[in-house]
Amino acid sequence: MTLEKIEAYVHAHELGNEIWDCVNKWDKFARWSIGIQISKSADSMSANIAEGFGRYYKKEKIRFYRYSSGSAWETREWLIKAKNRKLIPDEQVDVLISGVEELPKMINRLILYTNQKLKY
């Protein structure tokens, strides 16, 4: 298996890029306040899956997958703030929030798979 074939990683990576594209259009104040935070948490979703994938032991892998899930919930919170502050159109942010809410479910399936397939 390669990293690029892990559904959760691909999904998180694409969401991070979509959020980056949104933030990149904001004015300077919005980018420096909410934009930096949301970009970091969104990028952290796929980065933690990648780091977990690269770890040898099952417990290490799962720890990073869980970090990714936490980053998804943080990203969701920043998206809600961006919506409330009218930084992203409602329709677009609702799609992003739905995508972010789907990620922890994907990560849980990845954790289950890792638990079943790896001995250590």
N, C-alpha and C positions, 0 to 999 in steps of 0.2 A: 504494500500500500504506500502511496505517496501522499504528501501533505495536500496537494492540490485535488485529491480525490475524496478528501474528508468534507462532507456536506457542511458541517458547522463552520469549518475554516473558510470555505468558499463564500458562504453566506455572510459571515462576519467581515471578510475582506471587502466584499462588494458594498456592504453597508458603510464601512469606514470611508470608502471612496466617494460614495454618494453624499455623505455628511460633509466631507472635505469640500466637495464642489459647492454645497450650499454655503458653508462658512466663508469660503473664498470670495463670495459676492457681497458680504456684509461690509458696513462701514467700519472704520478703524476701531472705534470704541467697542462695538459689539464683538469684533474679532478678538480684541485684547481681553475682554471680560469673559463672556460665555464661550466664544469661539475656541479659545485655547483649551478650555476645560473639556468641551464636547469633542474636540478633535482628538485629544489625548485619550479620553475614555473609549471613543469609537475605535481608534487604532489599537488600543490595548485588547479589544475583544479578539481580533485575529492574531495579534502578537503573542498572547498568552497560549492560545491553542497551538501555535507554531512552536513555542518554547516547550510546552508539554509534550508535543510530538517528538521533539528531539531528546527528551529525557529517556533514560534506560529503564528505570524501575517504575512499576505500575503506580505506586503511591505518589511518586513525583509527578508523573503524567497527570494523574487525576487532580492533584493539587493545583496545577496550572490551568486545567480545564475549568475548575471551580472559580479561579480568579477571573477567567474570561466571563463566566456567568455573572459575577459581581460587576464587572465592567459593563455588561449589557444593561443591568439595572441602573447603573450610574448614568449611562448614555441616555436611557429612557427619561430619567429625571431632567437631564439637560435639554432634551428635545421638548419636554413639556414646558420648560422655562422659555425656550425659543419660541414656541407656539404662543404662549401667553404674552410675550413681548413683541409679537407680530414680526419675527425675524424670518420665519419660514411660512409660506402659505399653508393654510389649514389642511387642504387635501394632501399636499406633499408630506407634511409632518405626520399626518395620520398614517400614511403608508410606511414611513420610516419607523414610527413607533410600533406598528404591527410587525414589521420585520425584526426589530430589536426584541420584541416580546416572544417571537418564535425561537430566537437563538438559545435561550436556556433549555428549551425542550430538546433541541438538537444536541446540545452539550450533554444533557442527561443520557441521551441515546449513545453518545460517544463514550461516556463514562461506563455505561452498562457493557458496551462492546469491549472496552479495554479490560474491565473486570473479568469478562468471560474468556477472552483470548490470551491474556498474559498470565503467566504463572507467578512472576515476581513483580 
